[in-house]
Amino acid sequence: MLQGLVAGATAVAFLVGAVLALTHRGQPGTRAYVALMVLNAVMALALLGTAIDRVADETAARGSLFCWFLSTSVWATFAIEYTGRGPVMTRRRTAGIVGLAACTATMSIAPGILEVTNQALTLLVFPLQVAVLSLSVFGVFLVARSGITYDDLPLGRSVSLSVAGTSLTVIFTAPVLVEVIGVDRGIRLATGILAVSAAAFLVGQLAFDVLDGEPSTGHLARERLLDEMSQAVFLIDREQQLLDVNETAVETFGVERPLEQGQTLESTLGESPDAADSGPVTLGTRAGNREFEWRRSELTRGGDTVGTIHALRDVTERRTDEQRLAVLNRVLRHNLRNDLDAIRAFAETLGAADSGQVAPETVASRIETTARDVASIGDTVEGAEQLLQGDGVDRQRVDVVELADRIVNRQLAAYPDGSGSVSGTAEPISTDPRILETVLAELVENALKHGGEPPSVTVTVREDGSGLDVAVRDDGPGIPEHEQAVLLEGEETPLNHGSGLGLWLVYWGVKRLGGTLSFDTGTADGSTVVVSIPSFEGT
């Protein structure tokens, strides 16, 4: 009689819990919670049936066991959704977990129904039973940890749900002990444990409003904050294996989720963290080469290091601005001042030209030439401002061979004595045509301006992986090694600086395109500047 009352009250408690939960449809895990309450109510009704002699003990035991397997899987699903921890519960994953439980339940009760004994089936079903039981334990762990470790869940909610989940989990002991205590006592034990679970669930709803708040808010907020950070964040364990990355890392470096087993930070970025000890490091991204400031923070627990957080901030634009200020400062202090001093000296000489020592036409020509150089500096500065303004690049399909041919012909119109050619074949790439045209035009003009007598320029285009290499070769005296070093290092010093702005304009443009700039010193005469341009296909 008592067993029937307990089982009936338990079923009512679960059904009341399901009805109350329906008023919180928008909260995390509500659907799983309602399904859990219904399954537990069915389990309680099966136990009630045997208490009032309407259902055979064996039938009630099998029905309860089947419902228990389903309930534990739904409990795990609820805990994951409710706490916001663990994997994202898509419909496919939920169906997989519940399907596993249903399959395990069927294989567990089938031998008893068919009255057969199959040792192979027993060995096969045991690991599945352990897996389902582990899911239930995992659900209890998530709920308890959210309340104790992360403070995402108030203690009352955490305790009530933990007790309910634990009680639901240990019901499995009843069928295990049947061989020892008998079927009748096993059913009583299951009824009592299920009643404790019902009471804990109902107390949690009525006293602690377990479905009124969103316990996953704290965790999800931290996760959202991490994903919305402009820095690429990588979490690695003590074995240097990647554990997780944020959305910025996925978008910037093309990291694929889920992460591969044994994947390391160095294999992902192509560079060791130690490379950042001396300053910003250049890394390949989906948008080409970019400069990053690399910071590390150790994760400790009890004084032991358990992992490391690596945060990479893109400082490409900041570094370019710093370089631009340094170069413009040098131009104003050195180049521009020298040219103006020269114009003043020529003007003074022209004023004293009646001495007959210097022809006025010669002095006037020198003044005109120097003035043009000053104007050219102004044009280059303006070009640099236009090149660097705005965010990102305007990606378009560009036929680089056709673009190079057009630039060479245009520049030859200004240097009628010069000659030029374009060779190579390549498929169009996706890049910024304005920036690329500025870069190539500056290189071709520089080649004709500083070339031999008469000057010549050769442009060679060739495909290289996912991008192109454009080599611009002249027949002049060559680019001084110290100027090459300045550009390759990306920094000027009082003792080591360039002589103009043109090559810096090229450098900034190439960097904006995510490419690299190099010099081919393998030829005896002239110089070859190689621009490597990535294609932005699929980024």
C-alpha positions as CSV (number, residue, x, y, z in Angstrom):
1,M,0.0,0.0,0.0
2,L,2.8,2.4,1.0
3,Q,4.7,1.6,-2.2
4,G,1.6,2.5,-4.2
5,L,1.1,5.8,-2.5
6,V,4.8,6.7,-2.9
7,A,4.8,5.8,-6.6
8,G,1.5,7.7,-7.2
9,A,2.7,10.8,-5.4
10,T,6.0,10.6,-7.4
11,A,4.2,10.4,-10.7
12,V,2.0,13.4,-9.7
13,A,5.1,15.4,-8.6
14,F,6.8,14.8,-12.0
15,L,3.7,15.7,-13.9
16,V,3.3,18.9,-11.9
17,G,7.0,19.7,-12.6
18,A,6.4,19.2,-16.4
19,V,3.4,21.5,-16.3
20,L,5.3,24.2,-14.4
21,A,8.2,23.9,-16.8
22,L,5.9,24.6,-19.7
23,T,5.6,28.2,-18.5
24,H,9.3,28.8,-19.1
25,R,9.6,27.7,-22.7
26,G,12.2,30.3,-23.5
27,Q,14.7,29.3,-20.9
28,P,17.7,27.0,-21.7
29,G,17.0,23.3,-21.3
30,T,13.3,23.7,-20.8
31,R,12.3,21.2,-23.5
32,A,14.7,18.6,-22.2
33,Y,13.4,19.2,-18.7
34,V,9.8,18.6,-19.7
35,A,10.7,15.4,-21.5
36,L,12.6,14.3,-18.4
37,M,9.6,14.9,-16.2
38,V,7.3,13.0,-18.5
39,L,9.7,10.0,-18.8
40,N,10.1,9.9,-15.0
41,A,6.3,10.1,-14.5
42,V,6.0,7.1,-16.9
43,M,8.6,5.3,-14.8
44,A,6.7,6.1,-11.6
45,L,3.4,4.9,-13.2
46,A,5.0,1.6,-14.1
47,L,6.1,1.2,-10.5
48,L,2.6,2.1,-9.4
49,G,1.1,-0.5,-11.6
50,T,3.0,-3.3,-10.0
51,A,2.2,-1.9,-6.5
52,I,-1.6,-2.2,-7.2
53,D,-1.1,-5.6,-8.9
54,R,-2.1,-4.2,-12.3
55,V,1.3,-4.9,-13.9
56,A,3.5,-7.9,-13.4
57,D,6.7,-7.3,-11.5
58,E,8.9,-8.3,-14.4
59,T,7.0,-6.1,-16.8
60,A,7.2,-3.1,-14.5
61,A,10.9,-3.7,-13.9
62,R,11.6,-3.8,-17.7
63,G,9.5,-0.8,-18.4
64,S,11.1,1.2,-15.6
65,L,14.6,0.2,-16.8
66,F,13.7,1.3,-20.4
67,C,12.5,4.7,-19.1
68,W,15.5,5.0,-16.9
69,F,17.9,4.7,-19.8
70,L,16.0,7.4,-21.7
71,S,15.8,9.6,-18.7
72,T,19.5,9.6,-18.0
73,S,20.3,10.6,-21.5
74,V,17.7,13.4,-21.4
75,W,19.0,14.5,-18.0
76,A,22.5,14.8,-19.5
77,T,21.1,16.8,-22.4
78,F,19.3,19.1,-20.0
79,A,22.4,19.7,-17.8
80,I,24.5,20.6,-20.9
81,E,21.9,23.1,-22.2
82,Y,21.1,24.4,-18.8
83,T,24.6,25.2,-17.7
84,G,25.9,26.2,-21.1
85,R,28.9,23.9,-20.7
86,G,29.9,21.0,-22.8
87,P,29.2,20.7,-26.5
88,V,26.5,22.7,-28.2
89,M,23.4,20.4,-28.2
90,T,22.2,20.4,-31.8
91,R,19.3,18.3,-32.8
92,R,21.6,15.7,-34.3
93,R,23.6,15.4,-31.1
94,T,20.5,15.2,-29.0
95,A,19.1,12.5,-31.2
96,G,22.4,10.6,-31.1
97,I,22.5,10.6,-27.3
98,V,18.8,9.6,-26.9
99,G,19.2,7.0,-29.7
100,L,22.2,5.5,-27.9
101,A,20.1,5.2,-24.7
102,A,17.2,3.7,-26.5
103,C,19.4,1.1,-28.2
104,T,21.1,0.3,-24.9
105,A,17.7,-0.1,-23.2
106,T,16.3,-2.4,-25.9
107,M,19.4,-4.6,-25.8
108,S,19.3,-4.7,-22.0
109,I,15.7,-5.9,-21.7
110,A,15.4,-8.0,-24.8
111,P,17.0,-11.2,-23.4
112,G,14.5,-11.2,-20.5
113,I,11.6,-10.7,-22.8
114,L,12.7,-13.4,-25.3
115,E,13.9,-15.6,-22.4
116,V,17.2,-16.3,-24.0
117,T,20.7,-16.0,-22.7
118,N,23.4,-14.6,-25.1
119,Q,26.9,-14.1,-23.6
120,A,28.0,-12.1,-26.6
121,L,25.1,-9.7,-26.3
122,T,25.8,-9.3,-22.6
123,L,29.4,-8.4,-23.4
124,L,28.3,-6.0,-26.1
125,V,25.7,-4.2,-24.0
126,F,27.8,-3.7,-20.9
127,P,30.0,-0.9,-22.4
128,L,26.8,0.8,-23.7
129,Q,25.3,0.7,-20.2
130,V,28.5,2.2,-18.8
131,A,28.4,5.0,-21.4
132,V,24.8,5.9,-20.6
133,L,25.5,5.9,-16.9
134,S,28.5,8.1,-17.5
135,L,26.3,10.6,-19.4
136,S,24.1,10.9,-16.3
137,V,27.1,11.3,-14.0
138,F,28.5,14.0,-16.4
139,G,25.2,15.9,-16.1
140,V,25.5,15.9,-12.3
141,F,29.1,17.0,-12.5
142,L,28.1,20.0,-14.8
143,V,25.4,21.2,-12.5
144,A,27.4,20.8,-9.3
145,R,30.5,22.5,-10.9
146,S,28.4,25.4,-12.2
147,G,27.3,26.2,-8.6
148,I,30.6,25.4,-6.7
149,T,33.4,26.4,-9.1
150,Y,32.0,29.0,-11.5
151,D,29.2,30.6,-9.4
152,D,27.0,30.6,-12.4
153,L,24.3,28.8,-10.5
154,P,22.9,29.8,-7.1
155,L,23.8,27.2,-4.4
156,G,20.1,26.2,-3.8
157,R,19.5,25.4,-7.4
158,S,22.8,23.6,-7.7
159,V,22.1,21.4,-4.7
160,S,18.5,20.6,-5.6
161,L,19.4,19.7,-9.2
162,S,22.5,17.7,-8.1
163,V,20.4,15.7,-5.6
164,A,17.7,15.1,-8.2
165,G,20.3,14.0,-10.9
166,T,22.2,11.9,-8.5
167,S,19.1,10.1,-7.3
168,L,18.1,9.5,-10.9
169,T,21.5,8.1,-11.6
170,V,21.7,5.7,-8.7
171,I,18.3,4.1,-9.6
172,F,20.5,1.8,-11.8
173,T,21.5,0.1,-8.6
174,A,18.1,-1.4,-8.1
175,P,18.1,-3.7,-11.2
176,V,21.8,-4.6,-10.4
177,L,20.8,-5.7,-6.9
178,V,17.8,-7.7,-8.0
179,E,19.7,-10.9,-8.0
180,V,20.6,-10.3,-4.4
181,I,17.5,-8.7,-2.9
182,G,14.9,-10.0,-5.3
183,V,12.6,-8.3,-7.8
184,D,10.0,-7.1,-5.2
185,R,12.6,-5.3,-3.1
186,G,14.3,-4.0,-6.1
187,I,11.1,-2.4,-7.3
188,R,10.6,-0.8,-3.8
189,L,14.2,0.5,-3.8
190,A,13.7,2.0,-7.3
191,T,10.4,3.6,-6.1
192,G,12.0,5.2,-3.1
193,I,15.0,6.6,-5.0
194,L,12.7,7.9,-7.7
195,A,10.6,9.6,-5.1
196,V,13.7,11.4,-3.7
197,S,14.5,12.6,-7.3
198,A,10.9,13.9,-7.8
199,A,11.0,15.7,-4.5
200,A,14.4,17.4,-5.3
201,F,13.2,18.4,-8.8
202,L,9.9,19.9,-7.3
203,V,11.7,21.7,-4.5
204,G,14.1,23.2,-7.0
205,Q,11.2,24.5,-9.1
206,L,9.1,25.8,-6.2
207,A,11.7,27.0,-3.8
208,F,14.6,28.0,-5.9
209,D,13.0,28.8,-9.3
210,V,15.5,26.6,-11.2
211,L,13.9,27.5,-14.6
212,D,13.3,31.2,-13.9
213,G,16.8,32.4,-14.4
214,E,19.5,31.6,-16.9
215,P,22.4,29.9,-15.0
216,S,24.3,29.6,-18.2
217,T,24.5,33.4,-18.5
218,G,27.8,33.8,-16.7
219,H,29.5,31.1,-18.8
220,L,27.9,32.2,-22.0
221,A,28.8,35.8,-21.3
222,R,32.5,34.9,-20.8
223,E,32.4,32.8,-23.9
224,R,30.7,35.6,-25.9
225,L,33.2,38.1,-24.6
226,L,36.0,35.9,-25.6
227,D,34.6,35.4,-29.1
228,E,34.0,39.2,-29.6
229,M,37.5,40.1,-28.6
230,S,39.5,41.7,-31.4
231,Q,42.5,39.6,-30.4
232,A,43.0,36.0,-31.6
233,V,43.0,33.9,-28.4
234,F,44.4,30.3,-28.2
235,L,44.2,28.1,-25.1
236,I,46.8,25.3,-24.8
237,D,47.4,22.7,-22.1
238,R,50.6,21.8,-20.3
239,E,51.5,19.4,-23.2
240,Q,51.3,22.4,-25.6
241,Q,48.3,21.0,-27.3
242,L,45.4,23.3,-28.4
243,L,42.3,23.1,-26.3
244,D,40.2,25.9,-27.7
245,V,40.3,29.1,-29.8
246,N,38.0,32.1,-30.1
247,E,36.1,33.2,-33.1
248,T,38.7,35.9,-34.0
249,A,41.3,33.1,-34.3
250,V,39.0,31.1,-36.5
251,E,38.4,34.1,-38.8
252,T,41.9,35.4,-38.9
253,F,44.0,32.2,-39.2
254,G,41.4,29.9,-40.7
255,V,41.5,27.5,-37.7
256,E,39.1,24.6,-38.3
257,R,36.8,23.4,-35.6
258,P,36.7,20.9,-34.0
259,L,40.4,21.0,-33.3
260,E,42.4,17.9,-34.2
261,Q,43.8,15.6,-31.6
262,G,47.4,16.6,-30.8
263,Q,47.2,19.9,-32.7
264,T,49.7,22.4,-31.5
265,L,49.9,26.2,-31.6
266,E,53.2,26.1,-33.6
267,S,51.7,23.8,-36.2
268,T,48.6,26.0,-36.5
269,L,50.5,29.4,-36.8
270,G,53.7,28.2,-38.4
271,E,55.7,30.0,-35.8
272,S,56.9,29.2,-32.3
273,P,55.8,31.5,-29.4
274,D,59.4,32.2,-28.7
275,A,59.7,34.1,-31.9
276,A,57.7,36.9,-30.3
277,D,60.2,37.5,-27.5
278,S,62.0,40.2,-29.5
279,G,58.9,42.1,-30.6
280,P,56.0,41.8,-33.1
281,V,56.0,38.7,-35.3
282,T,54.8,38.4,-38.9
283,L,52.3,35.5,-39.4
284,G,50.4,34.2,-42.4
285,T,46.7,34.8,-42.2
286,R,43.7,34.4,-44.5
287,A,44.4,38.0,-45.5
288,G,48.1,37.5,-46.1
289,N,51.0,38.3,-43.9
290,R,50.2,40.5,-40.9
291,E,52.2,41.7,-37.9
292,F,51.0,40.6,-34.4
293,E,51.9,41.4,-30.8
294,W,52.0,38.1,-29.0
295,R,51.2,37.9,-25.3
296,R,51.1,34.9,-23.0
297,S,49.4,34.3,-19.7
298,E,49.8,31.2,-17.6
299,L,46.8,29.4,-16.1
300,T,47.6,28.0,-12.7
301,R,45.7,25.9,-10.2
302,G,47.1,25.3,-6.7
303,G,50.4,26.8,-7.8
304,D,50.8,24.4,-10.8
305,T,50.7,25.6,-14.4
306,V,47.9,23.8,-16.1
307,G,47.8,25.7,-19.4
308,T,48.6,28.9,-21.2
309,I,46.5,31.6,-22.9
310,H,48.1,33.1,-26.0
311,A,46.6,36.4,-27.2
312,L,47.6,37.8,-30.6
313,R,46.8,41.4,-31.4
314,D,47.0,42.6,-35.0
315,V,49.4,45.6,-35.0
316,T,50.0,45.9,-38.7
317,E,48.2,49.3,-39.1
318,R,49.8,50.7,-35.9
319,R,53.3,49.7,-37.0
320,T,52.6,51.2,-40.5
321,D,51.5,54.5,-38.8
322,E,54.7,54.5,-36.7
323,Q,56.8,53.9,-39.7
324,R,55.1,56.6,-41.7
325,L,55.6,59.1,-38.9
326,A,59.3,58.2,-38.7
327,V,59.8,58.4,-42.5
328,L,57.9,61.7,-42.9
329,N,59.9,63.1,-40.0
330,R,63.1,62.2,-41.8
331,V,61.9,63.6,-45.1
332,L,61.0,66.9,-43.5
333,R,64.2,67.2,-41.5
334,H,66.6,65.8,-44.1
335,N,65.4,65.5,-47.7
336,L,63.1,68.5,-47.9
337,R,65.5,70.8,-45.9
338,N,68.4,69.8,-48.2
339,D,66.4,70.5,-51.3
340,L,65.2,73.9,-50.1
341,D,68.7,74.8,-49.0
342,A,69.9,73.8,-52.6
343,I,67.2,76.0,-54.2
344,R,68.2,78.9,-51.9
345,A,71.9,78.4,-52.9
346,F,71.1,78.3,-56.6
347,A,69.0,81.4,-56.2
348,E,71.9,83.2,-54.6
349,T,74.2,82.1,-57.3
350,L,71.7,83.3,-59.9
351,G,71.6,86.7,-58.2
352,A,75.3,86.9,-58.6
353,A,75.4,85.5,-62.2
354,D,76.7,88.8,-63.6
355,S,80.1,87.7,-62.6
356,G,80.0,85.4,-65.5
357,Q,81.3,82.4,-63.6
358,V,77.9,80.4,-63.9
359,A,75.5,80.5,-66.8
360,P,72.1,81.6,-65.6
361,E,70.5,78.9,-67.7
362,T,72.4,76.2,-65.8
363,V,71.4,77.6,-62.4
364,A,67.8,78.0,-63.5
365,S,67.8,74.4,-64.7
366,R,69.1,73.2,-61.4
367,I,66.5,75.2,-59.5
368,E,63.7,73.7,-61.7
369,T,65.0,70.1,-61.2
370,T,65.2,70.5,-57.5
371,A,61.8,72.1,-57.3
372,R,60.4,69.1,-59.2
373,D,62.0,66.8,-56.7
374,V,60.3,68.8,-53.9
375,A,57.0,68.6,-55.7
376,S,57.5,64.8,-56.3
377,I,58.0,64.4,-52.5
378,G,54.6,66.1,-52.0
379,D,53.0,63.8,-54.6
380,T,54.5,60.7,-53.0
381,V,53.3,61.8,-49.5
382,E,49.8,62.4,-50.9
383,G,49.9,59.0,-52.6
384,A,50.9,57.4,-49.3
385,E,48.0,59.0,-47.5
386,Q,45.6,57.8,-50.1
387,L,47.1,54.3,-50.0
388,L,46.8,54.0,-46.3
389,Q,43.4,55.6,-45.7
390,G,40.4,53.4,-45.1
391,D,40.0,50.0,-43.5
392,G,40.8,46.7,-45.2
393,V,41.2,46.3,-48.9
394,D,38.7,46.4,-51.8
395,R,39.0,42.9,-53.2
396,Q,38.4,42.6,-56.9
397,R,39.4,40.1,-59.7
398,V,42.6,41.5,-61.2
399,D,44.5,40.4,-64.3
400,V,48.0,41.3,-63.0
401,V,49.7,40.7,-66.4
402,E,47.3,43.1,-68.2
403,L,47.7,45.6,-65.3
404,A,51.5,45.5,-65.5
405,D,51.4,45.9,-69.3
406,R,49.2,49.0,-69.0
407,I,51.5,50.5,-66.3
408,V,54.7,50.0,-68.3
409,N,53.2,51.6,-71.4
410,R,51.9,54.6,-69.4
411,Q,55.3,55.1,-67.8
412,L,57.2,54.8,-71.1
413,A,55.1,57.7,-72.4
414,A,56.9,59.8,-69.7
415,Y,60.3,58.3,-70.6
416,P,60.3,58.1,-74.4
417,D,63.9,57.0,-74.6
418,G,63.3,54.1,-72.3
419,S,62.1,50.6,-73.1
420,G,60.1,48.0,-71.2
421,S,58.4,44.6,-71.4
422,V,56.1,42.4,-69.5
423,S,56.3,38.6,-69.6
424,G,54.6,35.7,-67.9
425,T,51.1,34.3,-67.7
426,A,48.9,34.0,-64.7
427,E,45.3,33.6,-63.8
428,P,43.5,36.7,-62.3
429,I,43.7,36.9,-58.5
430,S,41.5,38.6,-56.0
431,T,43.2,41.7,-54.5
432,D,42.9,45.4,-54.3
433,P,43.6,46.9,-57.8
434,R,44.2,50.4,-56.6
435,I,46.9,49.5,-54.1
436,L,48.5,47.0,-56.5
437,E,48.6,49.6,-59.3
438,T,50.2,52.2,-57.0
439,V,52.9,49.7,-56.0
440,L,53.7,48.6,-59.5
441,A,53.6,52.1,-60.9
442,E,56.1,53.3,-58.3
443,L,58.5,50.4,-59.0
444,V,58.3,50.8,-62.8
445,E,58.8,54.6,-62.6
446,N,61.7,54.1,-60.2
447,A,63.3,51.7,-62.6
448,L,63.0,54.1,-65.6
449,K,64.1,57.1,-63.5
450,H,67.2,55.5,-62.1
451,G,68.0,53.1,-65.0
452,G,70.8,53.2,-67.5
453,E,71.2,55.2,-70.6
454,P,68.7,54.6,-72.1
455,P,66.7,53.0,-69.2
456,S,64.9,49.7,-69.5
457,V,62.5,47.9,-67.2
458,T,61.4,44.2,-67.3
459,V,58.3,43.0,-65.4
460,T,57.9,39.3,-64.9
461,V,54.7,37.8,-63.5
462,R,54.5,34.2,-62.3
463,E,52.1,32.1,-60.2
464,D,53.3,31.1,-56.8
465,G,51.0,28.9,-54.7
466,S,47.8,30.8,-54.0
467,G,49.2,34.1,-55.2
468,L,51.6,35.7,-57.6
469,D,55.2,36.9,-57.7
470,V,55.8,40.1,-59.7
471,A,59.5,40.9,-60.4
472,V,60.5,44.4,-61.6
473,R,64.0,44.5,-62.9
474,D,66.0,47.6,-64.1
475,D,69.4,48.2,-65.5
476,G,70.5,51.0,-63.2
477,P,73.1,51.1,-60.4
478,G,70.9,49.0,-58.1
479,I,69.3,49.7,-54.8
480,P,71.9,50.3,-52.1
481,E,72.1,47.5,-49.6
482,H,71.4,49.7,-46.6
483,E,68.1,50.9,-48.1
484,Q,67.2,47.2,-48.8
485,A,67.9,46.4,-45.1
486,V,65.8,49.3,-43.9
487,L,62.8,48.1,-45.9
488,L,63.3,44.4,-45.0
489,E,63.5,45.3,-41.3
490,G,60.7,47.8,-41.6
491,E,62.4,50.4,-39.4
492,E,64.6,53.5,-39.9
493,T,67.3,54.7,-37.4
494,P,69.3,57.9,-37.4
495,L,72.3,55.9,-38.8
496,N,70.3,53.6,-41.1
497,H,67.6,55.2,-43.3
498,G,66.4,55.4,-46.8
499,S,67.0,58.3,-49.2
500,G,63.4,58.8,-50.3
501,L,59.7,57.9,-50.0
502,G,59.1,55.8,-53.1
503,L,60.3,52.4,-51.8
504,W,58.5,53.0,-48.5
505,L,55.3,53.6,-50.5
506,V,55.9,50.3,-52.2
507,Y,56.6,48.6,-48.8
508,W,53.4,50.0,-47.2
509,G,51.3,49.0,-50.2
510,V,52.6,45.4,-50.3
511,K,52.0,45.1,-46.5
512,R,48.5,46.4,-47.0
513,L,47.9,43.6,-49.5
514,G,49.2,41.0,-47.1
515,G,52.3,40.3,-49.3
516,T,56.0,40.4,-48.9
517,L,58.8,42.5,-50.5
518,S,62.2,41.0,-51.4
519,F,65.3,41.9,-53.5
520,D,67.1,39.7,-55.9
521,T,70.8,40.4,-55.8
522,G,71.8,37.6,-58.1
523,T,72.4,39.9,-61.1
524,A,75.5,41.9,-61.6
525,D,73.8,45.0,-63.1
526,G,70.7,46.7,-62.0
527,S,68.3,45.5,-59.3
528,T,65.2,43.3,-59.1
529,V,62.4,43.9,-56.7
530,V,60.1,41.0,-56.1
531,V,56.5,41.6,-54.9
532,S,54.7,38.5,-53.6
533,I,51.0,39.0,-53.6
534,P,48.5,36.6,-52.0
535,S,45.1,36.0,-53.5
536,F,42.1,36.8,-51.2
537,E,40.1,33.9,-52.7
538,G,37.6,32.5,-50.1
539,T,38.5,35.0,-47.3
